[in-house]
Each structure stands twice: as C-alpha cells, then as structure tokens.
Amino acid sequence: MAEESSESSLLFPNVEPCPSVVDGAQLLDDLVARFKRHSILPPHGAETVALWILFAWAFDAWAIAPLLQISAPERASGKSRLLELIGTLVPKPLATGSISAAAMFRVIEAHGPTLLVDEVDTFLKENRELVGVLNNGHLRSQAYVVRCHGDEHEVKAFRVWSPKVLCGIGELPDTLASRCISIQMKRKRTDEKVERLRADRLEWAVSLKSRCARWAADCIEGLREADPELPDELDDRAQDNWRSLIAIADLVGEGWPQKARAAAIGISAPQATGNATRGVQLLSDIRLVFEQGQVAALAPEKLAAALRKLPDGPWASMSIGTGLNTQQIAKMLAPYGIQSRRNHDGRFYDRRGFEDAWARYCPAPLPKAVAGVAPDTQAGVEAIAANSHDGGKDD
C-alpha cells in the first residue's frame, strides 16, 4: 500500500490548496483569461473548458461524468495546445497518445487520474472494447468493467470512474459522442495571435491549481446537493452532461449562471452541434424538401434528387459520388417506420407519414398546410404523386 502511494505521488505531485477562501467567479474568470491567452477557441469554448476544469476538481460530487472532446476538421487547429493547457490545470493529469482498454481501466482503478487522450482518431474507432470502457465511465453507478484478473483468472470489477478528455480529428462513435461536451476547434487565421505555452514557465498554473483545489474542497458538499434548472433546448443526454457544469456556475454566481446556460445551448443544443445521426439528418432534410416544394407528397426519385441538390447536405457525395438513391432512402427510413406508398402511377412518400418521426427525433415547427392542397384527402395526395412516374423501384 505504501508502495502504491509512493508511485502515485511520483506520478501526481500533491497540490496544496490555497490557504484563503477562493472567489469562484473570479477563479473562473481567471481560467477563461488564461485559455484565451494561449488558444483561439470557438464561442463559449473558454467558458465551457473553465467550468469543466472545476468539474474535474470536484469530481467526487457527481453522478454523471461528461467527457470533454476537443475536435477539429484538420490538423494544426490548436487541439493539442488546448489539451496541453488543460493538462496543466486539472487534478492528476495523465496524458497519452494512445491507450489500450486494459491499460485504461487499470490506471483508473489504481490512480483515478484525469485522463488526457490525444490522437483518438488514429486508434479509437476500430477499438470497440475501448469505446465500451469510455461509455461505461459516464454514469457513476455503472462505471465498472468486469475482467478476469491474475494467474488464477479471478473475476474482478475494475472501476472506470474518472475525468477524461479526448482529442482528435473528426467525429467519435455516436454512443461516445453523446457522452461528450465537444469543443470544435478551427485553424487560426494569420491575423490571430496567441501566446506560446512554455512548459518551463508554468508558475501561474501552480497558483490556479491551488485555488481550484481549495474551491472544490469548500464547495463539494453544496455541489452534491445541487439540482440546477437546465435549458429546455437541450435533449436529455445533453442535460445530463451539462448538469454539473451549470451547478458550478449557479454556485459561483456573478453572471456565470447566464454564461453557462448560453454555453450549453450554443455548444450542445441539437441545432448547434451538427452531430445528429445520419438518419435524423435525413429526416430533417426531407422536412426541408417538403417545405421548400410546398407539396404533400413526393415520388422517391424526386425526393432523392431534391436531397442531392441541398447545398449543405451529404447526399450528393454518397455512393462513390453518384449520390443518394431511392433504395438508400427506403433503408434509412425503415427504422423510423416510414415507407413509401403506391398508387396506379407508382410509389410516393406522403408527408403525413413523417410527422410523428419529425416530432420525436428532430422537433421543429412543422410546415403550414399548402394552399390548394388538402393533406387529409387521399385523392389530393395521389394526384401530386401521380406526376412522378417513379416506377416503384424502392422497397
């Protein structure tokens, strides 16, 4: 036991809490200023990361642990710089460029570090076991993985409950992405300047960490009891992810409750994330096509053609550049219980068949009834569909 304690102290030197009471709002302001000094962050990014830093220091207060994701579309976008900066400020930072599932659950069991994983795009997507470990670590009551252990292959439950930051290019697997608060970085312009982070000049970090440690020690009991009001614009999982950060903001006050909620909506509301599944994106874009066309029904071929023409959609580049086709539409809509219908001229999609899925998966004001079209009249629907002559090739 003494040997383990010695090893831990070598890996993670003790942080002495500040001797005086810490003003939480000022501490967050100072963290934000430090992030903006060294990184070009998206709107709400500095405030979100500052709140997450205090979340990590008060980690024992929470039932849910949102991962912090740092992502970008291209290299040289400041991701690793931000990860390094976070590593100077969190408790027990452990940085790695790759890690196996076994190494992850063993190091968390032994030390409970703040895990800082860079280059996740190079190894994570093909590693289902590691994704499973990360997913399990989201909910405290389920933050265990069960494995055989030792020469006798005894069954042991390893704890995977710790703060984690994932950094890389592109998207994460959907199940993991839903457990993240995501900071989307961009490459800085030539006219944007930041101060280089010097590994040999981190005295400021010692002071900030000392203040974070004292604030967390003083406030952790109040945070355990917190039940903040969460923005209705967030879905259930996003509300879970932001609960701890908004609780921190409410506790410190002085404008931070408003900043935190604005950040939550700006970063994690469905319209802000752009991280909808392909199926939900298809439903949303089909609604747009119906609305733009002011029709109550569309033949599959016409629907596919309209989707391929949407300027910001992925549909034109599917199928090795030939674009989305009717069979793909049918396959993607089937899990939502949506099928094309047939009349004497061919198949068509009735707008009414989408309304329940729209309300459940991508809620937004539905298009108004089209003038001159009676959507509840089958004859009117079939009359529109009859113009297509699709041939009914989709299933």
N, C-alpha and C positions, 0 to 999 in steps of 0.2 A: 504493500500500500504506500509506504514511504517512497519506494522507487517510482511508482506511478505519479505521485505528487511531484517528485523532483523532475520527472520528464515533462510534466505539464507546465511547470514553472519555467523550464528552459524554452519550451515552445511558445508559451504565452506569459510573458512577464506580468506581474501584478500591476494593476492600475490603482493608484492611491486616490480615493475620492477627494474632491475639493473640500477643504475644511469648513467653508462657509456655505450657507444656503444659496442655491442657484436659481436665478430667474429663468424659468423655462422658455418664455417667449424670447428673451434676449439670446439665450443659447441657440434656439432655432434660427433666429436672425443671423447670428454669427456663423452658423453652419452654412446657411444659404449664401452668405457673402463669400465664404471660403470656396464653395463649389463654383460659384460664378467667376471667381478669380482664376481658376485653373481649367475650367471646362466651358464649352459652348453647349448649353442644354436647351431642350425644347421648352415651350411654355409649360409652366408648372413643374418642370423637371427638378429644379433645385429644391423647391419646397417639398416635393414628394420624397426625394432622397434624404433630406434633412429629417423628416418625420420617420422615415424607415430606420435611420441611424438610432433614434431614440427608441423605436420599437425593438431593435436588437438589444439595446442595453436593458430594457425592461421585459426581456423575453419570457421570464417565468410568470408574467401576469396573464398570458394569452392562452386561448383555447384553439385559435387558428393562426397559422403562420404563413402569410403570403410570401412567396418568393419574389425577389426583386430581379427583373430581367433587364439587361442592357443590350439593346439590339440596334442594328443599322443595316441598310441595304448594301453597303460597300465597306471595304477596309479603309483605314485612315480616317475614321469618323469620330475618333476620341473615345471609343468604348473602353479600351484597356486603360487609358488615362483615368477615366472615371472610376473604373474598378480598382485601380491602384489607390486613388484618393479615398474611396470608401474603405479600403483596407487599412488606411492609417487611422480611421476613426471608430471602427466597430470593435466590440469586445472579442477577444480571442480570434483574431483573423488567421485563416489558413487558406493560402492561395495555391491553386494548382491549375496547370494547363490541360490536364486530363485526369480522370479518376475512374476506377472500376466500382461496380456496385459493392463488392466485398470490402474494398478499402473505405468506401464512404460510410457504410453502416458501422464498421469497426472504429473508425476515427471519431465518429459522432458518439458512439457508445462510450469510448474512452475519455473524450475531452470536451464534448459539447461545443465545438468551435463555431464561429461564423464562417461558413464555407464560401469561398470566392472562386468560382469555376470559370476559367477563361476558355475561349475557343470551343464552346459547346457544339457549334455547328459541325466540327470535324469528327465527332465521335458519338454524339448523344442520340441522333435519330435512329441509328441502327442498333442501339443498345436498349432493348425493351426492359431488361432487368433493372438498369439504372433509372430509367424513366419511372418504373414502378416504385423504386425506393424513394425517389423525389416526390412522387404523388402521395405516398403513404405519410410523408413528413408534413403534410399540410394540416392535418387535424390531430390535435394532441392525443385524443383518446385512441387513435388508430395508428400512431406514429411508431410502429414496430414492424420489423420483418423477421420471419422465423426461418432459421437455417440450422443445419447440422454443424456441430462445433467440436473441435478437439479430436484426439485419436480414437475416442470411443464413439464418435459421431452422435454425441448427445444433442438433443433438440434445444435450441436456445432462442429466445426472442431478443433481438437487438433493437435498441432504441434509435430512431432516426429523427428525433425532435431537435432541431437547431435552426438558427437563421441561415439563409442561403441566398447567394447572388449568382445568377447565371449570365454569362456574357458571350455573345457571338453574333454572327451574321445570319439574317433570315429568320424564319419562323420556327417555333417549337412545336412538338406534337400537341394536338388540340387539348388533350386531357391535362397536360402540363401547363400549357399557355393559360388555361382558365384559372390556374392557381397562382398566377403571377400578376404583379403590378409592373407594367412594362414602360421603360424609358426608351423612346425611339430617337437615337442619335442621328445627326447629319454631319457630313464633312463640312468643316468651317470654310467660310469664304476667305479670300485673300485679304480682305479688309477687316476681318475679325481677329483680334489678338487676345491671347491668354498668357498667363504667367506659367512658365515651365515648373512642373512639380519636381523638386530636388529631394532625392532620398536622403541626402546628408544634411538637410535643413528642415527638420520636422518638429522643431521645438513647439510650434504652435499647436501641433496635433496632440502633444502630451497634455497641454493645458485644456484643450477641448475635450479629450477623453476623460480627464479628471472631473470636469464639470458634468459630463454625461453620466459618469458613474454615480456622482453624488445626487444628481436629479433623479435618476432611476431608483436609488435606494430610498429616497424620501417619498417618492410618489407611487411606488409599486402597489401598495395596498389600495390606494384610491383607484388605480387603473384596473385592478382586479374586479372592482365593483362597478366599473363604468358600463353604461348602456346607451351609447350616443344615438341621436337621431340621424339616420342615414339618407342620402339623397334618393328620391324615388326614381331618378333617371338611371340608376344602376340596377343591373339584374341581381339575382340572389347571390351568385358566386362573387360578383364584384363587391357587393355589400359586405360579404364575409371578409374579403381581402382588405377592405378599407376600414373595417370597424376599429381595429387597434390604432391606426394612424389618426383617425378622426377623434378617438377617445383622447389621445395625447394632445391634439390641438384644442379640444374643449377644455382640458385641464389647464393648459398654459394660458389660454385666453388671448387678449390684446390683439384681436384681428386674425389670429390663427384659426379659429373655427370656420371663418368665411374662406380663408385661403385653402384650408384642407378640403372643404367641400367643392370648391371651384376646381381644385386639382383632381379630385376624384371623378368629377363629371368630365373634365377636359381630357383626362387620360384614359378612363376606364368605362365611360358610358358607351353603349353599342355604336352610336354614330361616330364616336371619336376613335375607337380602337382600330376599325378596319380589319378586325380579326374574326369576323363571322366565318362560320364554316362555309364550304362551297355550296352546300345545299341551301343554307339561309341566304347566301348572296344571290343564288338563283331565284329564290322566292321574291326577294326584294327587287331584283331587276325585272322579273316578269310583271310585278305590280307596276313598275315604271313604264314598261312597254304598253300594258293595258291603258294606263292613264294617258300616255302620250298619244296613243292611237285613238282614244275615245271610242272604244269598242267593247262589246260584251262577250265576244268570243273571238278566238284566233285559231287558224289552222296550224298544226305543228310546224310545217315548213315556214310559214310566215313568222311564227314566234321565234324559231331558230334564227331566221335571217335578221329579225329586228334585234335579237340579243347580240348577234355578231357585230352589229353596227354601233352598239353602245361604246362611246369613246373611252370610258374608264374601266370597262369590264374585261375579264379574262377570256371571254368566249370566242373571240376571233382567232386566238392562238392555240386553241385546243386541237387535238387530233393531228399533231405534227403540222400545224399551220392551216389545215383545211377548215377548222372552226367547229363549233358545237353543232351537232346534228340532232335530228328528232329522236333517234334511239337513245342518245345520251340524256336528253331531256326527260324522256319517259323513265329511264333507270334512276335518275336523280330525284324525280318527284315521287316515285313509288313509295319510299319510306314514310312520306307525309300523307299517304292515302289519296293522292291526286292522280287521276287517269284521264286520258283523252276519251272523248265520246265519238260516236259515229252517227252520221245521217246518210241519206242516199247519195250524197256527193263526196263523202269521205270523213276523215276524223277532224275533231276540233277540240280545243280547250275552252271550257265555259268559265268565265271569270268567277262565278259564284262558287266553283269548286275550290278556289284558292283562299276564300275569305277566312275560313277557320284557321288554316295554316298561317296566314298573314298575321292574324290576331295573336296567335300563340308564339310564333318564332321571330317575327320582325314587326312588332306593333307600331302602327303609324296611322294617321287619318286615312281612311280608305277613299279612293276616288269617288267623286259625286256621280250620281246616275247620269248616263249620257243622254243628252237631249235627243228625243226622237227614237230612243231605244227603250223598250220595256224589258229590263233584265229578267223579270219574272215570267215572261212569256216565252215559252219554248219555241214558238214559231219565229219570234224575233231573233233568238239566238241562232237557230238553224239557218235563218236567212243570211246572217253575217257569215256563218261558217261555210255556207254553200259556195261562196266566192273563191274558195281556196283551191279545190280540186287537188287535194294533197295525195290522194291515192291510198291513204290509211296505212302507210308503211311502218309507223311506230307502234310499239307494243306496250 
